[in-house]
Amino acid sequence: MTRRVNVLGGGPGGLYAARLLKLRDPALEVVVHERMDGAQETFGFGVGLTEATMRNLEQADPETADRVREVSYVGHELRFAAEDRSVCLHGARNLAVGRAALLRVLTEAATAVGVEYRAGSHADLGSVSGDVVIAADGVGSGTRAKLSAELGVRTSLGRTRYVWCGAPFAASSAFFASARRGQQLFVTHAYPYAEDRSTFLIEVDDRTWTDAGLAAFDAATAPGETDQQSVRLLENVLSDQLRGGKLLANRTRWSRFVNLGLDRWHTGNVALLGDAAHTAHYTLGSGTKLALEDAIALADALAGESSVPAAFAAYEQARRPAVERFKQLAGRSQRWWDSYRWRADWPAERLGLSYMTRSGNLTMADYAASEPGVVRTALEWLGAAPSGDPAEWVLAQPLRGNGIQLPARAVPRADLGQPVEEVAWAEPDVWGEDADRTVARLAAGTGPVLVTGKPGEFWARVDFAERLRLRTRRTVGVDLPRSARAFAATSVGAGRADFVTVSQEDS
Ligand SMILES: Cc1cc2nc3c(=O)[nH]c(=O)nc-3n(C[C@H](O)[C@H](O)[C@H](O)COP(=O)(O)OP(=O)(O)OC[C@H]3O[C@@H](n4cnc5c(N)ncnc54)[C@H](O)[C@@H]3O)c2cc1C
């Protein structure tokens, strides 16, 4: 029977796990070790949480959920400020919370039920003992590094670089915007998270990183310090977005996102949770959510199973499917933002539709049900005014493309009746080196291209088709299973493919 639990890391995941464990079994001795000395020292500014996450927290622990709500900033809309104008992507349903405020609430919630919280305690597997160790020590987890052979660690770095800053005012909505300086492109993801605070996350691609001199600024900044030269440059470039004011920085440096996955989330008496176990790109806004939901599942498993190995196995079994799904959605979102430069001059509504459907968890029809005006305007790129059901309308549009004419955008594969160059594609990373080579080869050709693949792997195909549309002059089709009609319409409507052939059965 478990008597003593050591939690390494007092981030959202570790604190919440500690609180829930103690709530479920008050006889447990639970200690949280946090190397920082207080919530104000923490990295980052605000994080976004969804209503779905809040409902999960309410079910697990209504008191803490209420406190999180009290310190959250609720009810702002989301806008996309394109180069031509700004469009509202959805109404007031966002909720954001300052990371420091969230940690304060979770620390109080944990200590209120008898968790021992040791601030300034830099702990590792060698310095703690107990029946169970929960490694909640974040993306740079020292615990994971020590156990890497047992856990099977896979990492890769994101292509863009980002800085996580704040601004001393509440923006009137969450928004995306970009600013150009010649060929340099600075992309802002901003949202208010308190009456007097907003998160300003700024992303740059390799070209901007080099051309704007950011690489040199970064190299000249001492470890642990804010990159002041970059912050000054961003204040200048983003002056309109910042209302002429300053950015708030807190050991603010350029980073590349660490994509992380593990073959196993536990070994012996150690279980990993949150960012220590897995990451999902920040443009899906779900890392804190996943850490908190891991904590719920781990606490439930430890309370419900008779042995630690059985509890850890149950925890991983319960959480892995949801985490893998979010990682996949986040991966597509990440690649959409990686390639933003190639869409940056699109009209606002087109960008909005492409953005809202980027991960694949929302179809164009779903989105049209809530924002019909945005979708109708976005579809004008197809050359006529949409009417009726947008998905059926899109698929019924004729195509007069580069070397191909079709009566509708969706045709049975057998009825294509014209020569097309076929390319098979199954690799999710459609902006990697393999894809570069294939795109270069196809760019040199002419006429239509059809992207095909094995049944069940159609996301990669659609994303590769989009890359071909963005980076070559060819007319691009994608072969999709019959069951994916809604996604076929989404792919064409959002400009990921010019046409779809329907041939494959479900896998
Ligand atoms: C730019 C950016 C934007 C983001 N935006 C969002 C968002 O909008 N919504 C969202 O849900 N998520 C967002 N996230 C993700 C979110 O920040 C993380 O997923 C989340 O913080 C993970 O929580 P965690 O408890 O697993 O780890 P962390 O929050 O990283 O906490 C780990 C803790 O462990 C401590 N620690 C590390 N080593 C030791 C040690 N040896 N001893 C003691 N303590 C130690 C650290 O000091 C830290 O406090 C964003 C992330 C980034 C990078």
PDBQT file of the ligand as one rigid body, heavy atoms in Angstrom, charges set to zero:
ROOT
HETATM    1  C1  LIG A 601       5.036  29.373 -25.423  1.00  0.00    +0.000 C 
HETATM    2  C2  LIG A 601       4.104  28.462 -24.736  1.00  0.00    +0.000 A 
HETATM    3  C3  LIG A 601       2.743  28.775 -24.654  1.00  0.00    +0.000 A 
HETATM    4  C4  LIG A 601       1.865  27.915 -24.004  1.00  0.00    +0.000 A 
HETATM    5  N1  LIG A 601       0.546  28.206 -23.949  1.00  0.00    +0.000 NA
HETATM    6  C5  LIG A 601      -0.316  27.335 -23.398  1.00  0.00    +0.000 A 
HETATM    7  C6  LIG A 601      -1.715  27.571 -23.363  1.00  0.00    +0.000 A 
HETATM    8  O1  LIG A 601      -2.196  28.583 -23.837  1.00  0.00    +0.000 OA
HETATM    9  N2  LIG A 601      -2.528  26.649 -22.789  1.00  0.00    +0.000 N 
HETATM   10  C7  LIG A 601      -2.036  25.500 -22.242  1.00  0.00    +0.000 A 
HETATM   11  O2  LIG A 601      -2.824  24.679 -21.757  1.00  0.00    +0.000 OA
HETATM   12  N3  LIG A 601      -0.716  25.252 -22.236  1.00  0.00    +0.000 NA
HETATM   13  C8  LIG A 601       0.151  26.128 -22.806  1.00  0.00    +0.000 A 
HETATM   14  N4  LIG A 601       1.475  25.860 -22.820  1.00  0.00    +0.000 N 
HETATM   15  C9  LIG A 601       1.965  24.614 -22.258  1.00  0.00    +0.000 C 
HETATM   16  C10 LIG A 601       2.145  24.642 -20.757  1.00  0.00    +0.000 C 
HETATM   17  O3  LIG A 601       2.938  25.729 -20.358  1.00  0.00    +0.000 OA
HETATM   18  C11 LIG A 601       2.777  23.344 -20.297  1.00  0.00    +0.000 C 
HETATM   19  O4  LIG A 601       2.274  22.266 -21.021  1.00  0.00    +0.000 OA
HETATM   20  C12 LIG A 601       2.488  23.111 -18.828  1.00  0.00    +0.000 C 
HETATM   21  O5  LIG A 601       3.120  24.098 -18.069  1.00  0.00    +0.000 OA
HETATM   22  C13 LIG A 601       2.952  21.735 -18.388  1.00  0.00    +0.000 C 
HETATM   23  O6  LIG A 601       2.795  21.613 -16.998  1.00  0.00    +0.000 OA
HETATM   24  P1  LIG A 601       3.747  20.667 -16.169  1.00  0.00    +0.000 P 
HETATM   25  O7  LIG A 601       3.272  20.770 -14.763  1.00  0.00    +0.000 OA
HETATM   26  O8  LIG A 601       3.820  19.348 -16.808  1.00  0.00    +0.000 OA
HETATM   27  O9  LIG A 601       5.214  21.268 -16.327  1.00  0.00    +0.000 OA
HETATM   28  P2  LIG A 601       5.777  22.722 -15.992  1.00  0.00    +0.000 P 
HETATM   29  O10 LIG A 601       4.721  23.728 -16.003  1.00  0.00    +0.000 OA
HETATM   30  O11 LIG A 601       6.955  22.922 -16.864  1.00  0.00    +0.000 OA
HETATM   31  O12 LIG A 601       6.288  22.593 -14.505  1.00  0.00    +0.000 OA
HETATM   32  C14 LIG A 601       7.437  21.855 -14.171  1.00  0.00    +0.000 C 
HETATM   33  C15 LIG A 601       7.945  22.376 -12.846  1.00  0.00    +0.000 C 
HETATM   34  O13 LIG A 601       8.983  21.521 -12.396  1.00  0.00    +0.000 OA
HETATM   35  C16 LIG A 601       9.994  22.311 -11.796  1.00  0.00    +0.000 C 
HETATM   36  N5  LIG A 601      11.210  21.503 -11.795  1.00  0.00    +0.000 N 
HETATM   37  C17 LIG A 601      11.941  21.095 -12.864  1.00  0.00    +0.000 A 
HETATM   38  N6  LIG A 601      12.985  20.336 -12.449  1.00  0.00    +0.000 NA
HETATM   39  C18 LIG A 601      12.907  20.264 -11.094  1.00  0.00    +0.000 A 
HETATM   40  C19 LIG A 601      13.676  19.598 -10.100  1.00  0.00    +0.000 A 
HETATM   41  N7  LIG A 601      14.748  18.872 -10.406  1.00  0.00    +0.000 N 
HETATM   42  N8  LIG A 601      13.306  19.726  -8.804  1.00  0.00    +0.000 NA
HETATM   43  C20 LIG A 601      12.227  20.475  -8.460  1.00  0.00    +0.000 A 
HETATM   44  N9  LIG A 601      11.462  21.115  -9.364  1.00  0.00    +0.000 NA
HETATM   45  C21 LIG A 601      11.784  20.998 -10.670  1.00  0.00    +0.000 A 
HETATM   46  C22 LIG A 601      10.018  23.562 -12.676  1.00  0.00    +0.000 C 
HETATM   47  O14 LIG A 601      10.613  24.655 -12.001  1.00  0.00    +0.000 OA
HETATM   48  C23 LIG A 601       8.539  23.785 -12.949  1.00  0.00    +0.000 C 
HETATM   49  O15 LIG A 601       7.945  24.604 -11.976  1.00  0.00    +0.000 OA
HETATM   50  C24 LIG A 601       2.364  26.723 -23.438  1.00  0.00    +0.000 A 
HETATM   51  C25 LIG A 601       3.725  26.416 -23.502  1.00  0.00    +0.000 A 
HETATM   52  C26 LIG A 601       4.583  27.266 -24.166  1.00  0.00    +0.000 A 
HETATM   53  C27 LIG A 601       6.038  26.911 -24.254  1.00  0.00    +0.000 C 
ENDROOT
TORSDOF 0
